[in-house]
Amino acid sequence: MQITIREGGPDDVPVILGMLDSSVEWLVSQGRTGQWGTKPLSESPSVLESVVRYMEDGEVFIAEADGVPAATVTLTDAPGAYLAHLPPPGEPERYIHWLASDRRFKGHGVGSALLAHAAEATRRAGVALLRVDCYAGDDRSLVAYYERNGFTATQAFTVGDNDWPGQLLARRV
């Protein structure tokens, strides 16, 4: 399978939402509803707003597997507002948002290829710190995924009234 990475843009919003919905469907099939719930994220106006806002504030990349959009990631210069209560890193950073894949491509390395591309784009921008946050509930498998891709867990946090468990991770590039 040939993986290529291209820049994304506004025309990719439906593709990105489809990847997010595919991820939710897969998580639900695994009984893992704590991360993103049970409903398609494309039905949430706040998710659409978030995808578009991060796209406008940063860079979107789409990984294609044999020419088919398979995964996405967005890079900006700061985390989401939901992490405003955490201390800033004290240096410039690039921040990963909305890493997701079409689950038909699970296990083919498209997510890891995007994370490597994000690290290289961060380095090219003259920034040494790449950070991401993720769901840290259940068996922490998402945290372990980022650790396998060169990130180190730095700070646990919770979000919202339901104390959604999160983990902040960092990678030097």
N, C-alpha and C positions, 0 to 999 in steps of 0.2 A: 504494500500500500504506500503510495507516494503522498507525503504530507507537505503541503506548501502553506505559507502564512502570508496573508495580504492585509492591507489596511481596510478597516470597515468604515461604513458611513451611514447616514440616515436611511438609505434604502435597505440596510441590513437589520433594522429594528424588528421586522416580522420574523426574520431568521433567528435573531437572538432570543426573542420571546418564545419561539418554537423550541429552541434548545433548553430554555428554562422550564417549559412545560414538560419536555421529555424527561428532564431530571426529576421533576416532582413526581411524574408518573412512575418512574423507576423507584424513587424513594418510597412511595406509597406501597408499591408491590413488594418491597422489602420490609414493610411494617415500620418504616422510619419516617414518621410524620412530624417529628419535633423540629426539624430543620426549616422546612418551608411549608408545612401544612399539607392539606389534601387537595386543594383546588388549584387549577392551572394558574400560574402567576400572570399569564397574559390577561386574565380577567380582572386584575388589580390595577386601578388607575395609578396608585402610588408606585407600583413596580415599573409601569411604563414611564412615569415621570422620572424615576431614578435612572433607568437605562438611558433615557434621552439626556438627562442632566449630566451624567458622567461622560457620555459621548461628547457633549458640547464642551466639557471641561478638560477632556483628556484625549487619549488615543485609543481607538478600538482596533483589535486585531481578530481576524477570523482565520482559523486553521481549516484548510480543506483537505479532505482525504480523497485522492483520485478525482479532484475537481468538485467534490460535494462538500458544502459547508458542514463541518463536523464539531467545531468547538469555538468558543469566543472568550476573550478577556478584554477588560478595559483598564487602562493605566491613567491615573491622575496624580496630582501633586499632594494629595491629602486624603485622609480617611473620611468616611461618612460622618455626618453630624451626630449620629448615635454614639460615637466614640469621643465626643467633645469633653467628657468627664475624665478622660485619661490624659496623663501628661504627654505633651508633644515630644518627639524624639530629640529635639535640640539640634537638628541638622536637616538639610534638604532631604526629601524622600520622594520616591515614586510609590504609589499605592495601587494594589490590585483590587478591582471590583468585578463582580459578575463573571467569574470563571465558571463556565458551564459547557457541557457537551451534549450533543445528540447521543443518547445512550446506545444507539445502534453501533456507535464507534467505541464503546467502552472497551478498554484493554488494548487499544491500538496505539497508545502513546500520544494522542492529539493534545491532551491536557498538559502533559509534561513538555511537549514541544512548545506550547504557548508559554509555559512558565519559563523555559529557557530563553525564548524570544523576548519575554518581558524583562528578564535579567539583562540581556544584551541591549535592549532599548534603553534601559535605565543607565547602564554603563556609558552608552553613546551620548546620553544627555548630560554626562558629567556628574551623575549622582551615584553615591556609593551605597545607599540604603534602599532596599525594596521591602515593603511590608504588605501583609495581607491579614485579614481576620476571617474566621470561619466558625461554623457550628462545632461545639466541643461536647455535645451530648452523646448519649448512647455509648458506644464503645470507642469514641474519639478517633474513628477511622479516618475522618477528614483531616484531623490534625496530623495523623501519621502519614497521610498522603503528602501533605506539604513538607513534612520533615524528610520524607524520601526524596523530595525535590529540592533539597538544600536549605530549607528554612528551619529556624530554631524557635521554639515556643518561648515567648517573652512575658506575656501577661494574660491571665484569665480575666474575664469580665462577664457581666450579665447585662441584658437589655430588656427594657419594658417591664410591664406589670407582671408578666408570667416568668420573669427571671430567665429568659432565653440564655443558655450557657454558650459563651463565646471564648475564643482563644485568639490572641494577637500573636503573629509570628513575624520574624524578620530574617532577611538574608543580605549579607554583604556581597556586593558585586564589583 
